[in-house]
């Protein structure tokens, strides 16, 4: 059986039920211990270590579990969307609406990503939760000290694309003239067709303002390796 959660009517976010379980404990901002001994990692979001918001939503509750992609990560943890009782809104969406989470780099489906991104955007605009802290705002692609400070961490980065270049198997979306210093986004050339099908044609990003989410690494300058179209939002 396949259920449908809230999303754009023309393209629903379709999830597959995988059972239910009671919450035994809240481990961190997105990890739960279930009463059957399994550990649940909430799919689709990134949070800090503060688990108070999640505790308030799910402590001692029966969760309905539904998956979008693989239901286990490489550590053997269950990965799923969680719904309290018969609630139509996922725990993930509720955390995003409260401003207590950010949408992760990979969701696995355009419609499901759109639902979560809308919730995140509304909380950010209203400065709810973590978004009330200016230090939590998306980083400017020109903020090189700020990007250096979040190396190895998940971040949102915004800026105007200066150029798009291809070299070998990689497409480079450049935000500055010097790759050894400036921020860059990379996309594997073999993934370009899937990005275009999702409305993110890499070459068309030249001159556009975009928001990118992912893990900031350093290869010369700061870089985010983008693997899924939902990691890029068009801002103009």
C-alpha positions in Angstrom: 0.0 0.0 0.0 1.3 3.5 -0.8 0.1 6.6 1.0 0.3 10.2 -0.1 1.4 13.0 2.2 0.8 16.7 1.7 2.6 18.3 -1.3 1.8 20.1 -4.6 -1.5 18.6 -5.8 -0.1 17.9 -9.3 2.8 15.9 -8.0 2.1 14.3 -4.6 4.8 13.2 -2.2 4.3 9.4 -2.1 5.6 7.4 0.9 5.4 3.7 1.6 4.2 2.6 5.1 6.7 0.4 6.9 4.9 -0.1 10.2 4.5 1.6 13.6 6.4 1.7 16.9 6.4 3.5 20.2 9.1 6.0 21.2 11.3 4.7 24.1 13.8 7.6 24.1 15.0 10.6 22.2 18.7 10.4 21.5 19.3 13.7 19.8 17.6 16.3 17.5 16.7 13.6 14.9 17.4 10.2 16.4 15.0 8.1 18.4 15.2 4.8 20.2 12.0 2.7 19.5 10.5 0.3 22.0 11.4 -2.6 19.8 15.1 -1.8 20.1 15.6 -0.2 16.7 17.1 3.2 16.3 15.2 5.6 14.0 17.0 8.4 12.1 14.4 10.9 10.9 14.8 11.2 7.1 15.2 14.5 5.2 16.3 16.9 7.9 19.4 18.2 9.7 19.3 19.3 13.3 21.5 20.3 16.2 22.1 18.2 19.3 19.3 19.9 21.2 16.5 17.4 21.4 13.9 19.4 23.3 11.7 20.2 20.3 11.7 16.6 19.2 11.0 15.4 22.8 8.0 17.6 23.0 6.6 16.2 19.7 7.2 12.5 20.2 8.1 11.4 23.7 6.1 8.3 24.6 4.0 8.5 21.4 3.1 5.8 18.8 4.7 6.7 15.5 3.5 5.7 12.1 6.6 5.1 9.9 6.8 5.6 6.2 9.8 5.5 3.8 10.7 7.3 0.6 14.0 5.5 -0.2 16.1 2.9 1.5 14.9 2.2 5.0 18.3 1.7 6.6 21.5 3.7 6.6 25.0 2.3 6.5 25.0 2.0 10.3 21.9 -0.2 10.3 19.6 2.6 11.6 16.1 2.8 10.4 15.5 5.8 8.2 12.0 7.0 7.7 9.4 9.8 7.9 7.5 9.7 11.2 3.9 10.6 11.9 2.4 10.8 15.4 -0.7 8.7 15.6 -3.1 9.7 12.8 -1.5 13.2 12.2 -1.2 14.0 8.5 1.9 16.2 9.0 5.2 14.4 9.5 7.4 15.0 12.6 10.0 16.3 10.1 7.7 18.9 8.7 6.6 20.0 12.2 10.2 20.5 13.2 10.9 22.6 10.1 7.8 24.7 10.7 9.0 25.4 14.2 12.4 26.5 12.9 14.1 23.6 14.7 15.5 21.9 11.7 16.8 22.4 8.1 16.1 20.4 5.1 18.9 18.0 4.4 20.9 17.7 1.2 19.2 14.6 -0.1 15.5 13.9 0.1 15.0 11.4 -2.7 12.0 12.9 -4.4 11.2 16.4 -5.8 7.7 16.6 -4.4 8.7 15.5 -0.9 11.6 18.0 -1.0 9.3 20.8 -2.1 7.0 20.1 0.9 9.9 20.3 3.3 11.5 23.3 1.7 8.3 25.3 1.9 8.1 24.6 5.6 11.7 25.6 6.1 11.3 28.8 4.0 8.2 29.9 6.0 10.1 29.4 9.3 13.1 31.3 8.0 11.0 34.2 6.8 9.1 34.4 10.1 12.5 34.0 12.0 11.1 31.2 14.1 13.2 29.0 16.3 16.9 28.8 15.2 16.2 31.3 12.4 15.8 34.0 15.0 19.6 33.8 15.4 21.4 35.8 12.7 24.3 33.5 13.0 22.1 30.7 11.7 21.1 32.5 8.5 22.3 31.2 5.1 25.9 32.2 4.4 26.9 34.5 1.6 29.1 32.8 -1.0 31.4 35.8 -0.6 31.8 35.2 3.2 35.0 33.3 2.9 35.8 33.4 6.7 32.3 32.2 7.5 32.7 29.3 5.0 36.0 28.4 6.5 34.4 28.2 9.9 31.8 25.7 8.8 34.2 23.4 6.9 33.1 19.8 7.4 29.6 20.9 8.5 26.2 21.2 6.8 25.4 24.7 5.6 23.2 26.8 3.4 25.1 29.1 1.0 23.6 31.9 -1.2 25.1 34.0 -4.0 25.3 34.9 -7.6 26.9 32.4 -10.0 29.8 34.0 -11.9 30.3 31.2 -14.4 29.6 27.6 -15.2 32.5 25.5 -16.6 33.0 21.8 -17.5 36.2 20.0 -17.0 36.5 16.2 -17.5 33.6 14.5 -15.6 32.7 17.6 -13.5 30.6 20.7 -13.9 31.9 23.6 -11.9 29.5 26.3 -10.8 31.8 29.2 -9.8 31.0 32.1 -7.5 34.3 33.8 -7.9 37.2 34.0 -10.3 39.8 32.1 -8.3 38.9 28.4 -7.5 41.8 28.3 -5.1 40.0 30.8 -2.9 36.4 31.3 -3.9 33.3 29.2 -3.3 32.4 26.6 -5.9 29.6 24.0 -6.4 30.4 20.8 -8.3 28.0 18.5 -10.2 29.0 15.3 -11.9 28.6 15.7 -15.6 26.7 12.4 -15.9 24.0 13.8 -13.5 23.3 16.9 -15.7 20.3 15.3 -17.4 18.6 14.4 -14.1 19.2 17.9 -12.9 17.7 19.4 -16.1 14.7 17.1 -15.8 14.1 18.6 -12.3 14.3 22.1 -13.6 17.9 22.8 -12.6 19.8 22.9 -15.9 23.5 23.4 -14.7 24.5 25.7 -17.6 21.5 27.9 -17.1 22.7 28.8 -13.6 25.3 31.3 -15.0 24.4 34.7 -13.7 21.6 33.4 -11.4 21.3 33.9 -7.7 20.9 30.5 -6.0 20.9 28.8 -2.6 22.8 25.6 -2.1 22.7 23.2 0.8 25.2 20.5 1.7 28.4 19.8 3.4 31.2 22.4 3.0 34.6 20.9 2.2 37.8 22.5 1.0 39.5 21.7 -2.4 41.4 24.8 -3.0 38.5 27.1 -2.0 35.4 26.1 -0.1 33.2 23.7 -2.1 29.8 21.8 -1.9 29.5 18.7 -4.0 25.9 18.6 -5.2 24.4 15.2 -5.9 20.7 15.9 -6.0 18.7 18.7 -7.7 16.9 19.6 -4.5 20.2 20.9 -3.1 19.8 23.9 -5.3 17.1 26.6 -5.1 16.7 29.3 -7.7 16.4 32.7 -6.0 15.8 34.8 -9.1 
